Amino acid sequence: MGAAKATAMKSESGALATGVADRAGVVVASARLEMRLMPALLLDALLARDRASIGRIAGYTVPDAFPAPEDLPFLRFRREQLARDPARYPWSVRAIVRTGDRKMVGFVNFHGAPGVNDVGAADALELGWSVFPEERERGYATEAARALMEWAGRAYGITHFISSTTADNSASLRVHAKLGFAATGEVIDGEIIFETRLTAR
């Protein structure tokens, strides 16, 4: 494998390391953003609303409004998944961190390892994203999702991706279009299912 395939990663302590295939993907970087895995200790602090611990563990600014009450069931679900199976960590929830000011602007995650998706495709990853309202319309969702899909392709050879959204979520529909997703014709739990396939590298 040539040097072009090498990827850079940062450990949770921030130390820089280089590997041919970054299968842990603790930090996946793009031009303006870092998608940083949120460790169990950080999820615990977020669920407890322990602002001092959140700041100490995260190493970036987490807005005081996060997590909102509607975010707590999702974070609790991800924390329980990690407790049952720590191997889920690379596919768990990530903070979207703007590198310019080290501020969290949203979050993104895969629904699970390859095969864990709404359509049951064994070779596919499903992903979803949320950008905080005050940070929207800056292209962050598109940039974050694209970087994660490209990382999954480099590190795991995954080229098939699933996502979903509701018909009235125009912003999410635009992101899907920018990422090359096409509707499959399926609707599950009121959400339109989309898929795309990246060119293998």
Secondary structure, 3 states (H helix, E strand, C coil): CCHHHCEEEECCCCCEEEECCCCCCCEEECCCEEEEECCHHHHHHHHHCCHHHHHHHHCCECCCCCCCHHHHHHHHHHHHHHHHCHHHHHHCCEEEEECCCCEEEEEEEECCCCCCCCCCCCCEEEEEEEECHHHCCCCHHHHHHHHHHHHHHHHHCCCEEEEEECCCCHHHHHHHHHCCCEEEEEEECCEEEEEEECCCC
